[in-house]
Amino acid sequence: MLGPLRTQQRQAADQHATPGERLLLAAGEGRLGWMDQASCKGLPTERFFPEPGEGRKASEAKAICAGCEVQGPCRDLAVKAADSLDSDHGVFGGTVPTERSHLRPNRFPEPSAYRQDRKLAERAHELASRVGLRQAARELGASRDTLKNAWAHWNLSQPEAKVGYQPGRFLADRAEAQRAFRLAEKLGSVNAAARELGTTWPSLRKAFQRH
């Protein structure tokens, strides 16, 4: 179901907020709350996560949001969830990341070094081309999303997957993905669940999408 899944995805930074700052989903209406009223409910998740250069896809997603009755809480959830330029993705409440930036009371932390320094991004790209994205991210101490976003920013191609690549256990095993999803629900954050499970929130997001 797209509604709760997209909410899980955008709660990556919500654990940093104090209890009084957390966005509540409509008390007394179950854990889905207002998401049951979302126009995107039941639609494929990927329709709301356009890649750089996919302006038409973003416009189509916004068109779906245009007649939605819960644009406000959906947009507010995305505003509260992202804690850096590298962690804000997707169309929520009819807005894209750049349109949500001015809604935040505090300035975003500085973007990653790979997004600020092209040469650094190129070296990371060369490493990933040799050893694969997963291994490169481990060696560099950066998340795969951080590297991928930096390469997109500098118009560098995404390195091809290495031959012999094996998907992570959450992507390959539905039972493991379900266990991770239940933990994310319990903790109220995909990011917190990822830390406890020794993986990253993008990896869990992909597993949830697949299963």
C-alpha positions as CSV (number, residue, x, y, z in Angstrom):
1,M,0.0,0.0,0.0
2,L,1.6,3.3,-1.1
3,G,0.3,5.6,1.6
4,P,2.0,4.0,4.6
5,L,5.0,3.0,2.6
6,R,5.7,6.6,1.5
7,T,5.3,7.7,5.0
8,Q,7.8,5.2,6.3
9,Q,10.2,6.4,3.6
10,R,10.0,10.0,4.7
11,Q,10.3,9.4,8.4
12,A,14.1,8.9,8.0
13,A,14.9,11.9,10.1
14,D,11.8,12.2,12.3
15,Q,13.6,10.5,15.2
16,H,15.5,13.8,15.6
17,A,12.4,15.7,16.5
18,T,11.1,16.0,20.1
19,P,7.8,14.3,20.9
20,G,6.0,17.6,20.7
21,E,7.4,18.3,17.2
22,R,6.5,14.9,15.7
23,L,3.7,15.1,13.1
24,L,0.8,13.0,14.4
25,L,-1.3,11.1,11.8
26,A,-5.0,11.9,12.9
27,A,-5.5,10.5,16.4
28,G,-8.1,7.9,16.8
29,E,-8.1,6.8,13.2
30,G,-5.7,3.9,13.4
31,R,-2.1,3.9,12.4
32,L,-2.8,4.9,8.8
33,G,-4.7,8.0,9.9
34,W,-5.2,10.6,7.1
35,M,-3.2,8.4,4.6
36,D,-6.4,6.4,3.9
37,Q,-7.7,9.6,2.1
38,A,-4.6,10.1,-0.1
39,S,-5.2,10.2,-3.8
40,C,-2.0,8.2,-4.3
41,K,-3.2,5.3,-2.3
42,G,-2.8,2.1,-4.3
43,L,-0.6,3.6,-6.9
44,P,3.0,2.4,-7.7
45,T,5.5,4.1,-5.4
46,E,8.0,4.8,-8.1
47,R,5.6,7.2,-9.8
48,F,6.3,9.7,-7.0
49,F,10.1,9.4,-7.0
50,P,11.3,11.0,-10.3
51,E,15.0,10.9,-11.0
52,P,17.0,14.0,-12.0
53,G,15.8,15.1,-15.5
54,E,12.4,13.4,-15.2
55,G,10.4,16.6,-15.2
56,R,7.4,15.0,-16.9
57,K,7.3,12.3,-14.3
58,A,7.3,14.9,-11.5
59,S,4.5,16.9,-13.3
60,E,2.4,13.8,-13.6
61,A,2.9,13.1,-9.8
62,K,1.9,16.6,-9.0
63,A,-1.2,16.3,-11.1
64,I,-2.3,13.4,-8.9
65,C,-1.6,15.4,-5.8
66,A,-3.6,18.4,-7.1
67,G,-7.0,17.0,-6.2
68,C,-5.9,15.3,-3.0
69,E,-7.7,16.2,0.2
70,V,-4.6,15.6,2.4
71,Q,-1.9,17.6,0.6
72,G,-1.1,19.6,3.7
73,P,-0.2,16.8,6.2
74,C,1.6,14.8,3.4
75,R,3.8,17.9,2.6
76,D,4.4,18.6,6.3
77,L,5.5,15.1,6.9
78,A,8.1,15.3,4.1
79,V,9.3,18.7,5.5
80,K,9.8,17.3,9.0
81,A,11.4,14.1,7.8
82,A,14.4,15.2,5.7
83,D,17.5,16.3,7.6
84,S,19.8,17.1,4.7
85,L,19.9,17.9,1.0
86,D,20.8,14.3,0.3
87,S,17.9,12.8,2.1
88,D,15.0,14.8,0.6
89,H,13.4,12.9,-2.3
90,G,10.1,12.5,-4.1
91,V,6.8,14.4,-4.6
92,F,4.8,14.9,-1.4
93,G,1.8,17.1,-1.1
94,G,2.3,18.3,-4.6
95,T,5.8,19.6,-3.9
96,V,9.3,18.5,-4.9
97,P,12.4,18.9,-2.6
98,T,13.4,22.4,-3.9
99,E,9.8,23.6,-3.2
100,R,9.9,22.3,0.4
101,S,13.2,23.9,1.4
102,H,11.8,27.3,2.2
103,L,9.2,25.6,4.5
104,R,11.8,24.5,7.0
105,P,12.6,26.9,9.9
106,N,16.3,26.0,9.9
107,R,18.8,25.9,7.1
108,F,19.7,22.4,5.9
109,P,23.1,21.1,7.0
110,E,25.8,21.5,4.3
111,P,25.5,19.0,1.4
112,S,28.0,16.1,1.4
113,A,31.6,16.7,0.4
114,Y,31.0,14.6,-2.8
115,R,28.2,17.1,-3.8
116,Q,30.5,20.1,-3.2
117,D,33.7,18.8,-4.8
118,R,33.5,17.3,-8.3
119,K,37.0,15.8,-8.2
120,L,36.0,14.0,-5.0
121,A,32.8,12.7,-6.6
122,E,34.8,11.6,-9.7
123,R,37.2,9.6,-7.5
124,A,34.3,7.9,-5.7
125,H,32.8,7.2,-9.1
126,E,36.0,5.6,-10.3
127,L,36.2,3.4,-7.2
128,A,32.6,2.3,-7.6
129,S,33.2,1.4,-11.2
130,R,36.0,-0.9,-10.1
131,V,34.6,-2.5,-6.9
132,G,30.8,-1.7,-7.1
133,L,28.7,0.8,-5.4
134,R,28.1,-1.2,-2.2
135,Q,31.8,-1.8,-1.6
136,A,32.7,1.8,-2.5
137,A,30.2,3.2,-0.1
138,R,31.7,1.0,2.7
139,E,35.2,2.0,1.9
140,L,34.4,5.7,1.8
141,G,32.1,5.6,4.9
142,A,29.3,7.2,2.9
143,S,25.7,6.0,2.1
144,R,25.0,4.7,-1.4
145,D,22.3,7.4,-1.7
146,T,24.8,10.1,-0.9
147,L,27.1,8.9,-3.7
148,K,24.4,8.5,-6.2
149,N,22.9,11.9,-5.5
150,A,26.4,13.5,-5.9
151,W,26.9,11.8,-9.2
152,A,23.6,12.9,-10.5
153,H,24.4,16.5,-9.3
154,W,27.6,16.4,-11.4
155,N,26.0,14.6,-14.3
156,L,28.1,11.5,-13.8
157,S,26.6,8.2,-14.9
158,Q,25.6,5.7,-12.4
159,P,28.3,2.9,-12.3
160,E,27.1,-0.5,-13.7
161,A,26.3,-3.2,-11.2
162,K,29.3,-5.6,-10.8
163,V,28.9,-9.1,-12.3
164,G,28.1,-11.5,-9.5
165,Y,26.2,-8.9,-7.4
166,Q,24.0,-10.5,-4.8
167,P,21.1,-8.5,-3.4
168,G,20.9,-7.9,0.4
169,R,19.0,-10.2,2.6
170,F,16.0,-7.8,2.9
171,L,15.7,-7.5,-0.9
172,A,16.0,-11.2,-1.5
173,D,14.0,-12.6,1.5
174,R,10.4,-11.5,1.9
175,A,10.3,-12.7,5.5
176,E,13.4,-10.6,6.4
177,A,11.7,-7.6,4.7
178,Q,8.6,-8.1,6.7
179,R,10.6,-8.3,9.9
180,A,12.4,-5.1,9.1
181,F,9.0,-3.4,8.2
182,R,7.6,-4.4,11.6
183,L,10.6,-3.1,13.4
184,A,10.3,0.2,11.4
185,E,6.7,0.5,12.5
186,K,7.6,-0.2,16.1
187,L,10.4,2.4,16.2
188,G,8.5,4.9,14.1
189,S,11.4,5.3,11.7
190,V,12.9,3.4,8.8
191,N,16.2,5.1,9.5
192,A,16.2,3.8,13.1
193,A,15.3,0.3,12.0
194,A,18.1,0.4,9.4
195,R,20.7,1.3,12.1
196,E,19.5,-1.5,14.4
197,L,19.6,-4.0,11.5
198,G,23.0,-2.9,10.3
199,T,21.9,-1.7,6.9
200,T,20.7,1.6,5.3
201,W,17.3,3.1,4.9
202,P,17.5,3.1,1.1
203,S,18.1,-0.6,1.2
204,L,15.0,-1.2,3.3
205,R,13.0,1.2,1.2
206,K,13.8,-0.9,-1.9
207,A,13.0,-4.1,-0.1
208,F,9.6,-2.8,1.0
209,Q,8.9,-1.7,-2.6
210,R,9.8,-5.1,-4.0
211,H,7.8,-7.1,-1.4
